[in-house]
Amino acid sequence: MTDRDLLELIAAQVGKLTTQVDGLTTQVGKLTVDVEEIKKIVVRIENDHGQKLGALLDGYRLLSERMDRHEEIITRKY
């Protein structure tokens, strides 16, 4: 194998590596975009669930207050 053959082989390998690195860079870029979208979705879900949980707790509080009033009325009658 001559020096020229060796240089051509090295150049071909470097070209392949460059192509592979470019492909990986593109994939990482897409993954970064996907992760950002997932973060937005998770934030939206957390907000939605937080509002629903708040509504449930408000309902529980109102029910508890009503039960306390009923208990007071029943206690006065008996």
C-alpha positions as CSV (number, residue, x, y, z in Angstrom):
1,M,0.0,0.0,0.0
2,T,1.4,3.3,-1.0
3,D,1.3,6.6,0.9
4,R,-1.2,7.9,-1.6
5,D,-3.5,4.9,-1.0
6,L,-3.2,5.3,2.7
7,L,-4.1,9.0,2.4
8,E,-7.1,8.2,0.2
9,L,-8.2,5.6,2.8
10,I,-7.9,8.1,5.6
11,A,-9.7,10.8,3.6
12,A,-12.6,8.3,2.9
13,Q,-12.8,7.4,6.6
14,V,-12.8,11.1,7.7
15,G,-15.6,11.7,5.2
16,K,-17.6,8.9,6.6
17,L,-17.0,10.1,10.2
18,T,-18.0,13.7,9.1
19,T,-21.3,12.4,7.6
20,Q,-22.0,10.4,10.8
21,V,-21.3,13.3,13.0
22,D,-23.6,15.5,10.9
23,G,-26.3,12.9,11.2
24,L,-25.9,12.7,15.0
25,T,-26.0,16.5,15.2
26,T,-29.3,16.6,13.3
27,Q,-30.7,13.8,15.6
28,V,-29.6,15.6,18.8
29,G,-31.2,18.8,17.4
30,K,-34.5,17.0,16.8
31,L,-34.3,15.4,20.3
32,T,-33.8,18.8,21.8
33,V,-36.9,20.1,20.1
34,D,-38.9,17.0,21.2
35,V,-37.7,17.5,24.8
36,E,-38.9,21.1,24.8
37,E,-42.3,20.1,23.4
38,I,-42.6,17.4,26.2
39,K,-41.7,20.0,28.8
40,K,-44.5,22.3,27.5
41,I,-47.0,19.4,27.6
42,V,-46.0,18.4,31.1
43,V,-46.4,22.1,32.3
44,R,-49.8,22.2,30.7
45,I,-50.8,18.9,32.4
46,E,-49.5,20.1,35.8
47,N,-51.5,23.3,35.5
48,D,-54.7,21.5,34.4
49,H,-54.4,18.9,37.2
50,G,-53.6,21.7,39.7
51,Q,-56.8,23.5,38.8
52,K,-58.8,20.3,39.0
53,L,-57.3,19.4,42.3
54,G,-58.0,22.9,43.6
55,A,-61.6,22.5,42.6
56,L,-61.9,19.1,44.3
57,L,-60.4,20.5,47.5
58,D,-62.8,23.5,47.4
59,G,-65.7,21.1,47.0
60,Y,-64.5,19.0,49.9
61,R,-64.2,22.1,52.0
62,L,-67.8,23.2,51.1
63,L,-69.1,19.7,51.8
64,S,-67.3,19.6,55.1
65,E,-68.8,23.0,56.1
66,R,-72.3,21.9,55.1
67,M,-71.9,18.7,57.2
68,D,-70.8,20.8,60.2
69,R,-73.9,22.9,59.8
70,H,-76.1,19.8,59.5
71,E,-74.4,18.3,62.6
72,E,-75.0,21.5,64.5
73,I,-78.7,21.6,63.5
74,I,-79.2,17.9,64.4
75,T,-77.4,18.4,67.7
76,R,-79.7,21.3,68.7
77,K,-82.8,19.3,67.9
78,Y,-81.8,16.2,69.9
